[in-house]
Amino acid sequence: MEQTLKQGIFMHIKEFSTKIGLSIDTLRYYEKEGLLNPARNKSGYRNYGKQDLEWIAFILKLKAMGVPLTQIKEYARLRYLGDTTIPERYAILQAHNQKLVEQEKEIKKYQQFLAHKLSIYEKVMKKQN
């Protein structure tokens, strides 16, 4: 089966798993938790397409950003309800963006602290040489 995701081309779970780098068990868990809802063919097999690939990439970005699974599940639930839930989804992302801004401020403080400590060590090492 062709592994490119052209319009109308679908992949079964094994191919999709390989393409995105997640185990089949993880994909099934995501489906059980309401994060994924792949189409099914007449035989009941999952058919993953381009939209599923884009959606799972989004989920993985949210996870990488530290969004809790409960919020990702709520976002997914709202997404499957349609565009009328865009304000709620926006609020979830906006709240997490604010957390990232706060984390960035903390990280900058840590960097300043380390820069100060490193400059002290640099001065000591220059005196030793």
Buried (B, 14 or more C-beta within 10 A) or exposed (E): EEEEBEEEEBBBBEBBBEBBEBEBEBBBEBBEEEBBBBEEEEEEEBBBBBEBBEBBEBBBEBEEEEBEEEBBBBBBBBBEEEEEBEEBBEEBBEEBEEEEEEEEEEEEEEEEEEEEEEEEEEEEEEEEE
